[in-house]
Structure formats: C-alpha cells, structure tokens
Amino acid sequence: MSYGQSLPPLNALRAFDAAARHESFQRAAEELFITAGAVAHQIKQLEAATGLQLFLRHPRGISLTPLGRRYAETVHYVLDTLSAATQQLQSESGRENVVTISSISSFVTRWLMPRLSGFTRRHPEFEVRLQGVIKPADLFREPVDVSIRLGTGPYPDLKVDELFAEHFVAVASPRFLEEHPISVPADLLQVTLLHDDFEPLISEQVNWKKWLTACGVTTPSKLPGLWFSHTYLTLEAAMAGQGVAIASAPMLNNALEIGALVTLLEDISVQGPYMYRMLRLPMAESRPAVKAFCEWMLESSVATPSALQE
C-alpha cells in the first residue's frame, strides 16, 4: 500500500501535536523553536491536506474541535511510537553481539549470576550486560533487550514467556537451626524473623504474617525482627545466622545447594501471587545474542524447581 498521497507532511504533524498538547500556538512554537506564525501556517496546511477543521480560533486563543481532539490522540501515539522505534534502533546499532538483561537486584544476584557462566561458556562470542533495578525497564524506550519481571501482567505488545512461580519457604543457616530447633510453625514466634522492607509496598506479596497465618499460626499485629531493603540482603543475614527468612524457591536454590541455608519445616510452602516472566520486544530475537540468551533462559528455568518439594 502506498501512503504518499494520504500522509500529511511530518512537520505539520509535529506542529499539530505540540499545539494540541498546549492548546496554544505560542507555546508550541517555543517547544519547536520556531515562530507562532510558522506553527499557524503548518496547522493551516494540515487542515487543508486532511479537509478537517482541527482548531477553533478565538480572539484570545485556540481550542481543539471534537474531530481535532480525536486526531490529536492518534497523531501523538504515532509520533511517540516512531520516536521510540528510532531510539531503539539507534541504541541497537553497533551491539549485535551484546545482550542486555534487566531485573530486580535480588533475582540478578540470587538466581541469574550463579548460573550465568552456563550461558557464557556456551556462547563466548556474546557480551552480557546485567542491570539490577527497582523500577522495571521500559523496553520500548530503554536500551534493554530482555526484562525478567516479577508480577501478574498483562504485558501488552511484548513477547512473554512464563519462567516460574513463587513458593515461599522458611530458611536459616545450619548453625542457627542447631541452636534454635524449629518443630512446628508456631516455634518461629520465638526466634528472630528477617523481613524484606519492600513488603508494605507490595500488599499482595507474601510476608511473614501471611506465611504464618497460612500455616495456621495466630500472630500479633506487628511481628518483631530485623528489616532489610532487598531480599538478597535478607538472605545474606540468614546465612550469617541472624535469624529466619522466608523467600521463594528460585531465590534459594544456589544457597541450598552449597549448604549456606537449610529449609525449616520442609513440607510447608506458601505460594505467592506473582510469577517470573521473560519479556522482550517481538522483534528482539532477530539478533542472535538475544535469541541465544532467551533460549538458554527458558532451558534453565525448566531446570529450576519453583517449589522445593517438587
């Protein structure tokens, strides 16, 4: 399909977008570094090209017509998408053999880093860049290829693969468990509990109170203990013998394998509301580095039990 005769000039669309957002030719001119007269001329060109009246002219300003408002929404979306696509392609230039992965710091440190050598040994030709973040990456605007995200979704306009769910278990160091035997869940009220400080910010997430309640334990309104800003810090404290932590199985496998942590009450786990998923743009895997990492990630996730009793 040819768009040559149906598409208005790009400069006219940019002027219209700015004027519609500000509802002012003058402020649009300041944004675009041109004169208000030039903006008005571009708008007249656009109205002539489309056959639509986009603005009402008033003695002291302008306002969008109903058709103009509808058109403004579409034009803004198209220009925004075009800008994002351009930035994405520019960011990819010169990094064909690089794959950039973003996820929460706890996942990067506790799950991905201990396993990453498996990918680099298989694909020494690719360069890997890891980002530990608090705010999820915007794959449409940031130079990130793959985002491993913990959440419920949905994630529109992205390719999504489910990796694993969260099943929370209680863990402590072997020495701590020797000094503080735990036979039933209620015994945990007598020891130091280690908390993630993000828990109050994520109301659905499993915290100590929800975990104990699910185990049939009546808890006080506020549970004492030590608080940490990230899960990986909570687990470091547990490995140092500071108390008992709860965490999802994917965060624990490496620590359990090397004996730094042991599970308490092995037959008890509580499923969380979220799932780890791998996100990327639909065309991201056209680059060999991204495709190879995604294939390895899916393979590795299958080998990772989401619940320790499975």
C-alpha positions in Angstrom: 0.0 0.0 0.0 1.3 3.5 -0.9 0.9 6.2 1.7 2.4 9.0 -0.3 -0.8 10.8 -1.2 -2.6 10.2 2.1 0.0 11.2 4.6 0.3 14.8 5.7 3.8 16.4 6.0 5.7 15.3 9.1 6.5 18.9 10.2 2.8 19.7 10.0 2.0 16.7 12.2 4.7 17.7 14.7 3.3 21.3 14.9 -0.2 20.0 15.3 0.9 17.6 18.1 2.6 20.4 20.0 -0.3 22.9 19.5 -2.8 20.3 20.6 -1.0 19.4 23.8 -0.5 23.0 24.8 -3.7 24.4 23.1 -1.5 27.3 22.2 0.4 28.2 19.0 2.8 30.3 21.0 3.8 27.5 23.5 4.0 25.0 20.6 6.4 27.4 18.8 8.6 27.7 21.9 8.8 23.9 22.1 9.7 23.5 18.5 12.0 26.6 18.3 10.0 28.2 15.5 7.7 31.2 15.4 4.0 31.1 16.3 3.2 32.2 12.8 5.1 29.2 11.4 3.0 26.9 13.7 -0.2 28.5 12.5 0.9 28.1 8.8 1.7 24.4 9.4 -1.8 23.9 11.0 -3.5 25.5 8.0 -1.5 23.2 5.7 -2.6 20.2 7.7 -6.3 21.3 7.8 -6.1 21.7 4.0 -4.5 18.3 3.5 -7.0 16.5 5.7 -10.1 18.5 4.9 -10.7 18.8 8.6 -11.1 21.8 10.9 -8.8 20.8 13.8 -8.9 24.0 15.8 -11.4 26.7 16.7 -9.8 30.2 16.6 -10.9 32.5 19.4 -10.0 36.2 19.9 -7.7 35.1 22.8 -6.6 31.6 21.9 -7.5 28.3 20.3 -9.3 25.1 21.2 -9.5 21.7 19.6 -12.6 20.7 17.7 -14.0 17.2 18.6 -12.5 15.8 15.4 -9.3 17.6 16.2 -9.1 16.1 19.7 -9.6 12.6 18.3 -7.0 13.2 15.6 -4.6 14.6 18.2 -4.7 11.4 20.2 -3.8 9.3 17.2 -1.1 11.7 16.0 0.6 11.8 19.4 0.6 8.0 19.6 2.1 7.6 16.2 4.8 10.2 16.7 5.6 8.8 20.1 5.8 5.2 18.7 8.0 6.5 15.8 10.3 8.2 18.2 10.6 5.2 20.5 11.3 2.9 17.5 14.0 5.2 16.2 15.7 5.4 19.6 15.5 1.6 19.9 17.2 1.1 16.5 19.9 3.7 17.3 20.6 2.0 20.6 21.0 -1.4 18.9 23.5 0.0 16.4 26.9 -1.5 17.0 25.8 -4.0 19.6 24.7 -7.0 17.6 26.8 -9.3 19.8 25.6 -7.7 23.1 22.6 -8.7 25.2 21.4 -6.5 28.0 19.2 -8.1 30.7 17.3 -6.2 33.4 15.6 -7.5 36.5 15.2 -6.8 40.2 18.5 -7.0 42.1 17.5 -10.0 44.2 16.8 -12.1 41.1 20.1 -10.9 39.4 22.2 -11.7 42.4 20.5 -14.9 43.8 19.4 -16.7 40.6 20.9 -15.3 37.4 24.5 -14.6 38.4 25.2 -18.1 39.9 24.0 -19.6 36.6 25.3 -17.1 34.0 28.6 -19.0 33.4 26.5 -21.7 31.7 25.5 -19.2 29.1 28.9 -17.5 28.6 30.6 -20.9 28.3 28.1 -21.9 25.6 28.3 -18.6 23.8 31.6 -16.9 24.4 31.1 -14.8 21.3 28.3 -12.7 23.0 28.8 -9.9 25.6 26.3 -9.9 28.5 25.3 -6.8 30.4 23.2 -7.1 33.6 21.1 -4.4 35.3 19.8 -4.8 38.8 16.9 -2.3 39.0 14.0 -1.3 41.3 11.7 0.1 38.6 11.0 -2.2 35.6 12.7 -1.4 32.4 10.7 0.3 29.6 11.6 -2.0 26.7 10.2 0.5 24.2 12.4 3.3 25.4 15.5 1.9 27.1 18.5 0.1 25.6 17.4 -3.2 27.3 16.9 -6.4 25.4 15.3 -8.7 28.0 13.4 -7.9 31.2 12.9 -10.6 33.8 9.9 -9.3 35.6 8.0 -10.4 38.7 4.4 -9.6 38.5 0.9 -10.6 37.3 0.8 -9.0 33.9 -0.6 -8.5 31.4 2.3 -7.1 29.3 0.7 -5.8 26.0 2.8 -5.6 22.8 5.6 -7.7 24.2 6.7 -11.3 23.8 6.2 -13.1 27.1 7.4 -16.4 28.5 6.5 -17.7 31.9 9.5 -18.9 33.9 8.4 -19.9 37.3 6.0 -19.2 40.1 7.0 -18.2 43.7 6.6 -20.7 46.5 7.8 -19.3 49.9 9.7 -21.4 52.4 11.4 -20.7 55.7 15.2 -20.9 55.8 18.0 -20.3 58.2 21.7 -21.2 58.5 22.6 -24.7 59.7 24.2 -23.3 62.8 21.1 -21.2 63.7 18.9 -24.2 63.3 21.1 -26.3 65.6 20.8 -23.5 68.2 17.1 -22.9 67.7 15.3 -26.1 66.9 12.0 -25.5 65.0 9.5 -28.3 65.1 6.2 -26.5 64.2 5.4 -23.1 62.6 4.4 -21.6 66.0 8.0 -22.1 67.2 9.0 -19.3 64.7 7.4 -16.7 67.0 10.2 -17.4 69.5 13.1 -16.6 67.2 14.3 -13.5 65.2 12.4 -13.1 62.0 14.1 -11.4 59.0 11.8 -9.2 56.9 12.0 -7.6 53.4 11.4 -3.9 53.8 9.5 -3.7 50.5 6.7 -5.9 51.9 4.5 -2.9 52.9 4.8 -1.5 49.4 3.5 -4.7 47.7 0.3 -5.5 49.6 -0.2 -8.8 47.7 3.3 -10.2 48.4 3.8 -13.0 50.9 5.3 -11.7 54.1 5.9 -13.3 57.5 2.4 -12.5 58.8 0.7 -14.0 55.7 3.1 -17.0 55.7 2.4 -17.8 59.4 -1.3 -17.3 59.0 -1.4 -19.7 56.1 0.3 -22.2 58.4 -2.5 -21.8 61.0 -0.5 -19.6 63.4 -2.2 -16.7 65.2 0.2 -13.8 65.0 0.4 -10.4 66.9 -0.5 -7.3 64.9 3.2 -6.4 64.5 5.9 -9.0 64.2 9.3 -8.0 65.6 12.6 -8.8 63.9 15.2 -7.3 61.5 14.2 -5.4 58.3 16.2 -5.2 55.1 15.7 -3.2 51.9 16.2 -6.2 49.5 15.6 -9.9 49.5 19.2 -10.7 48.8 20.2 -8.7 52.0 17.6 -10.6 54.0 19.1 -13.9 52.8 22.7 -12.7 53.5 21.5 -12.0 57.1 20.0 -15.5 57.3 23.3 -17.1 56.0 25.1 -15.1 58.7 22.9 -16.7 61.4 20.9 -13.6 62.2 17.5 -15.3 62.1 15.0 -17.0 59.9 13.9 -15.7 56.5 11.2 -16.6 54.0 11.9 -16.5 50.3 10.8 -18.1 47.1 12.5 -21.2 45.9 14.1 -19.7 42.8 16.0 -17.3 45.1 17.2 -20.1 47.3 18.4 -23.0 45.1 22.0 -22.0 45.0 22.3 -21.2 48.7 20.7 -24.6 49.5 22.9 -26.5 47.1 26.1 -25.2 48.8 24.7 -25.7 52.3 24.7 -22.0 53.3 21.0 -22.3 54.1 18.6 -25.1 55.1 14.9 -25.3 54.9 12.8 -25.4 58.1 9.5 -27.3 58.1 10.4 -28.8 54.7 6.8 -29.9 53.9 5.5 -26.4 54.2 5.5 -23.7 51.4 3.1 -20.9 50.6 2.5 -19.9 47.0 2.9 -16.2 46.2 0.6 -14.2 43.8 3.3 -13.4 41.3 5.3 -15.2 38.6 8.6 -14.5 37.0 8.3 -13.9 33.3 10.7 -13.1 30.5 9.7 -10.1 28.4 11.2 -8.7 25.2 10.0 -6.8 22.1 8.5 -9.0 19.4 11.5 -8.5 17.0 14.2 -8.6 19.7 15.2 -12.2 18.9 16.1 -11.2 15.3 19.5 -10.5 16.9 21.4 -13.7 17.6 22.7 -12.7 21.0 19.1 -12.0 22.3 17.8 -15.2 20.7 20.5 -17.3 22.3 20.0 -15.8 25.7 16.2 -16.4 25.6 16.7 -20.0 24.6 19.2 -20.6 27.4 16.9 -18.8 29.9 13.9 -21.0 29.1 16.1 -24.1 29.3 17.5 -23.0 32.7 14.1 -22.1 34.1 12.8 -25.6 33.3 15.6 -27.0 35.4 14.7 -24.7 38.3 12.0 -26.1 40.7 9.6 -23.4 41.7 8.7 -25.3 44.9 11.4 -27.2 46.8 9.2 -30.2 47.4 8.5 -30.8 43.7 
